[in-house]
């Protein structure tokens, strides 16, 4: 496997400070993107970040659960922004909140989404 150095040698492991910095970079970008998703009645949640491999996992919630273009939002928006601004991000995975009731999700329409209270 070729690494960022251009050789076949494995890259040095990240320090704790480097991992923390990468995690904070992703968190800041997710927070920057959330208002745009919330304006359409959804939300964007950071699930996990593998700072070594560059894989970021996110989830779309709210009205995004019933939106036909949610995969475009993930790939055309979230992934494009993360990979474009953070050269160490290799992949963005995720989907929609499968536990969200479709009818409830669709009824949210557009506008500021807030999670329904836990029952």
N, C-alpha and C positions, 0 to 999 in steps of 0.2 A: 504494500500500500504506500502510495506517495503521500508525504506529509507536507505541511505548509512550507517547510524549509526547502522542498524540492528534492529531497533525498529519500531513500528508503529507510532511513534511521528513524526510530520513534522519537517524537518530540518530548522534551522534558515535561514532567508533570507540573501542573499549575500549583502555585503557592496558595495558601489560604487567603491571602490578601487578593490575589488575582481572581480566585473563584468568587469572593465577596464582591469585587468590583464588577465582574461580569454579571452577576445576579442583580446588582443594583442598576446597571445599565439597562437590562431587560425590564425591570420593574418600572423605571422611569418612562421608557418608551410605551409600555402597556398603559400606564396612567395617562400619557399624552394622547393615546388613541381612544381610550374609553369614552370621552365625551361625544365623539362622532358616532359611536355605536349606540350609546345611550340616547342620542337625539332621535334615533330610529326605533326606540322602544326596546332595545336590547342591552346587553352588557358583555364585556370581555373580561374573562378571569384567567389569570396566570395559574396554571396547574403545577408545572414542574419545569426546571431548567437543568439540563446536564451540561455544566460548564466545560467539561472535558471534551465531549463529542460535538457540542454545539447544537443539540436538539432541544427545542423549546416546545412545550405542550401548553395549549390554551383551550378554553372552552367558551363558546358563545351561549348566552342565556337570554331569557326574556323573549321578546318578539322574534329574536333570531332563531328560536327553536322551530318556528313554523315558516321561516322565510326561505323561499326557493333559491335565493342568491347567497345564502350563508357560506357555502363553500367558496364562492368568489370573494367574499369578504375576507375569509381566511387566507386564501392564496394571493389574491390581487392586492389586498391591503396589508393585513398583518404580516404575512411572510415577506412581502416585498419591502416593507419598511424595516423590519428587523434585520433581514439579510443585507439590505442596502446600507444600513447605518452601523451594523456590527459585523465586521468581517469574519468573526469567529463563529457566527450562527450558520449552521449547515442545513438545518431543516426545521420547519414549523409544522407540528402535527396538532390535531385536535378535531373538534367537531362541535355539535350542539348538545345542550343539556337534554339527554334522552328522557329524563324523569319529568320534564316539563309537560304539562297537559297541553295538547295541541290546541284545543279550543280556547283555553285560557291564554296561551301564547298569542294566538291569532287576534284575540280581543284586545291585546295591548296596543296594537296598531303602531303608530309612531308617537314619539314623545318621551319624556323622561320616565324610564323604567325603574321601578323599585321592586325588589324581591317580595314575593308574597310571604306573610308571616308563617313561621313554622307552626305546625299543628300538633 
